[in-house]
Amino acid sequence: MKDKNINGDIRISDDVVASIVGLAASEVDGITSIAGNITEEKIARSGVKNSSKGIKLQIEDGCVSVNLYMNMRYGYSIPVVTAQVQDRVSNAIENMTGLKASSVNIHIVGIDV
């Protein structure tokens, strides 16, 4: 993302936005992890951390569309928890970057017991 102002350009990396999304989502009670693909999980086991795994972003014209792939804890209400994630992620994006969250799509891919 690139923004022009009087003093010069401001550039925010997509990885930074993905990190903000991941941190905001992981703070919601009931979310156990952000899910990634098999390759990313093997890399994580080898000690390399990637906070943006399981997060897909599309940034256009100051708007962010987010797809989050997450694991939840058994016994929590999926509609309640996912609504909290959507709210928290939208607020974090808007407050920290000035971008508008046009959509936050949640994909629950696993339940942890």
C-alpha positions, 0 to 999 in steps of 0.5 A: 500500500502506498500513500502520498502526503505533504512530507513524502510517501508512506508505504505499508507492506502487505506482510505488515497488514497480514501481521496486524490481521493475525495478531488481532485474530489470535487475541479472540478467545476460542481461536487456537491458531491461524491455519496454513498449508502443509508447506508453511506448517513444516517450515514453522516446525523447523523453527521459522516463524511466519505470522501471515500463514493462513491469511490472504489479503487483497489491497486495492484503492485503500480497501483491504479484503481479508480471508482468514483460515483458522482453527477453533477450540471445541465448545465455542460458538462459531458464529459468536467467535467469528463475529468477534474476529471480524470486528477485531480485525476490521478495527485493527486494520482501520486504526493501525493503517488507515485502510478500510476493511471491505471484507473479513471472510472467516474460514474455520478449517479445524476444531482443536479439542 
